[in-house]
């Protein structure tokens, strides 16, 4: 597992993080340090991003659904919330959804619906033709 830790500015080297005490017995004899259970490494020093959209300064906000949540419902709720919040934005500020992964989900659902409709239509045609071809023949009665 990976757990990102962003310090308040007190620690600056991996060795300082290595020495964080995770657990100690009441006597202070048995101590478990972070380096005993994991590995510490330096990630990005600066997590600030300089983003632009269409050549203008922008702020990137990433919204992810929780595990088990309905992606289409989450996307709909986020868009509704953004529409409501837009009325409180300062003048000249707007939002744009630059990446919507639910477009693929919507397209997939549409294709499944189309395929089911085509399959049902083919079944009706085949059954109708089968009935027209074989339904008019008379077969000898089975002996009883």
Number of C-alpha atoms within 10 A of each C-alpha: 4 7 6 10 10 11 9 7 6 8 11 12 11 14 12 12 20 17 13 12 13 12 12 12 9 8 7 8 8 10 14 15 16 17 16 12 10 11 11 18 12 11 11 8 8 6 8 7 9 9 11 11 11 6 7 7 10 16 11 15 7 6 9 10 12 9 7 6 10 10 17 15 12 16 18 12 12 13 13 12 11 15 12 11 11 14 10 9 11 8 8 5 9 11 13 9 9 8 8 9 11 15 12 10 13 13 11 12 12 12 12 12 12 12 12 12 12 12 12 12 12 12 12 12 12 12 12 12 12 11 12 11 10 10 11 8 9 7 8 6 6 5 4 3
